[in-house]
Amino acid sequence: MLLTKRKLCVMLAAALLLAALVFACVLPCVNAAAVKVGSRGEVVRTIQTKLKRWGYYTGGVDGIFGAKTKAAVQFFQRRNGLTADGIVGAATARAMGVSLKGTSSSAGTTNSDLYLMSCCIYGEARGESYTGKVAVAAVILNRVKSASFPNSISGVIYQKGAFTCVDDGQINMGTNDECTRAAQDALNGWDPTGGALYYFNPVTATSKWIWSRPQLVTIGKHIFCA
């Protein structure tokens, strides 16, 4: 009986030790509120892949968040107006189009993306013609495609200083059917701007830099630039 109890104790201790080892191995890969040096797994691999495609990262896509990955994240953060701490938290993940739950944002567009674009159009161009509304939506999508901007619709729209309607809160005013149709037309491929990444109102613009951009077309009150 004593031997049996001793065996049970040994087996229990071994089981606890095995569970602790498994937990220790899995812990670095567990999805957390932030991804940083020491993190491992598919989220890190997704981050490395995106940063490499955009030209921020030159290391291997190994799913291990090391010094090179941190430096690449800091480079991305500086270019996108984020705190350059080398940590992929909520704001940086949103700008990258990465989910910290382990999956990158879908290449397709969700209903929430469509609604967000529609709200941005309403906030930025509700007084413009229908073509002018589609043009604003096209700029958003052109930025998503560009390596110089975040890789998601929400990331582009909420990038610091990118859109006046976000800065002054007008994006929260909602939208209407026309703006939603304009967003959908842009998603379907209509780009009245010819590939513009920027636009501005020459009457209200205060930035000297924006005037230096190559101008592509004027639609309503906005000049669209490369």
N, C-alpha and C positions, 0 to 999 in steps of 0.2 A: 504493500500500500504506500509506504514511504517512497519507494522507488518510482511508483507511478506518479505521485504528486510532484516528485522532483523532475520527472520527464515533462510533465505538464507545464511546470514553471519554466523549464528550459525552452520548450516549444513556444510558450507565450512570449518570452523575452526575445526569441529569435524573430517572431512575427512582428513584434513592436519595432525591433531594429530594422527589419526589412521595410516596414511602412515608413519609418523615418527617412531611410535612404531614398525611397521612391519619391517622397515628398520633397526632399532636398534637391533631387534631380529635376523634378518638374517645376519647382518654384520659380527658377529664372525665366521659364517660358510662360508662366501664367500671365494672362492679360491683366494689366494694371491701369491706373489712372495716367501713367506716363511710361514712356519707353526711353531708357537711357543706358549709359555705359554699364555693361554686365548683363543686359537683357539678351535673350535669345529667342528664336522661333520664327514663325511665318510672318509675324508683323514686322520684325526687323528685316527680314528678307524683302518684304514688299517695299519698305522704306528705302532700302539700298537700291532696289531695282529702279524705283522712280527717280531717286537722286542721280543714279548713274545715267539714266536716259536723258535727264535734263542737264547733264554736264557738271553736276556738283560733286560727284563721287567717282573716284578712279579705282577703288579697291575691289576685292572680290565680293560677290553676292553669296555670303556664307551663313546669313542669319545670326551673326554674332555682332553685337553692338560694341565695337571697340573704338580706339582713338580716331581712326580714319573716318568712321561713320559719324562720330561726334563732330569732327571738324567739318564734314560735309553738311550736317544738319545746321551748324552755326552759319555756314556760308549761305545756305538756303534762307535761314531766318533773317540774316542781315539784308539779303536781296528783297525780302518780302515784308519788311517793316515789323518783324517780330522780335521779341527778346531773344538775343543770341546766347542762350544758355546751353545749347547742345542737347536739350531734352525735348523729346517729342511728347508734349502734353496736348491738351484738348485743342488749343488755338493752332499749334503747328500741324497737328494731325488733320484738322479741318482744312488748312491751307494746302496741304499735300493731297487731300482727297483720300486719306487713310483712316480706316476704322481701327481703334485701339482694341476692339473685340476680336481682331484677328483676320478680318477680311477687308480688302481694299474696296473703295466705292465702285459700284457697278459702272461698266462702260455705258450702259443704257441710262436713260433719264427717267427719274421717278416722278410721281405726281407732285411730290414736295418740291422737286427741282423746278418743275413747270410753274408752280404757284410762286416760288421765290423769285424766279425770273420775271413773272408777270407783275409782282409787287414792285420790283426794281424798275421796270419799265414805267409803271404808273407814277412812281416817285420821281423819276428822272425826265419823263417825256410825255406825260399825260396831255399836254397842250400841243404836242406835235402831230403831224399827219400820221396816217397808218404806216407809211413807208418809214417815217422817222422813228416810230416805235419799234418796228422790225430791226432797224439799223442799230438801235441800242442793244437789243437782244443779240444781234450778230456780233457786236463787240465783245459781249460777255463770252460767247462761245469761241470766238477767235482767241481770247485770252486763255481759255481752258486748254486749247490745242497748243498754245505757245509754251515753250520751256521756260520762258521768263516770268510766268505767272503760275499761281496755284493750279492744280490739275483737276479741280472740281468746280461746279457751278457755285456752290455755297462758298468755297474757298475764294473764288474770284470776287464774288459780290461783297463778302465781308472782309476782304483784304483792307488793311488800315489805309484810309485816305483815298480809296479807289473810287467810291461813289458818294456824291453829296447827299443823296437820299438816305444813305446809311448813317453818315455823320450827323445829320440833323433830325433823324428819326422818321422821315417821311416814308421810309420803306414799311413802316408799321401801319400805314393808313389803309392798307388793303389794296384791292385792284378792281378791274372790271373785265367784262367779256372781251372787249377789243384788245386790251393789253394781253390777255391770255391767248387770243388768236395770234397776235403778233409774236409772242414767245414761241408758239407752236410752229408758225411759219418759218421762223429762224432755225428751229430744231430740225425742220424738214429740209433745210438747205438754202433758204433764201438769204442772201447777204447783199443788201443794197450798197454796202460800203466798199466792196472790193477788197475785203480782208483787213479792215481797220482794227487797230488795237486801242485807239484812244479817240475821244471826241471832246469838244469843248464849245462853250458859247462865247463867241468873240466879244460880246457886249459885257459879259460879267467876268471873264477869265482874268485872273490876277497873276498867273504863273508865266514867267518869261520862257521857261523851258518848253511849255506846250506849243508855243509858237514856232519852236525850232523843228518840230516834227514834220515830216513830209505830208502835205495835205492831199487827200485822195478825192474827197467829194464833200459838198455842202448840201445838207438836207434840212430844210426848215431853218431853225436857229442854231443848229449844230454843225461844226466843221469836224469831219472825221479824218483821222491821221493814221499813218503807219507807225 
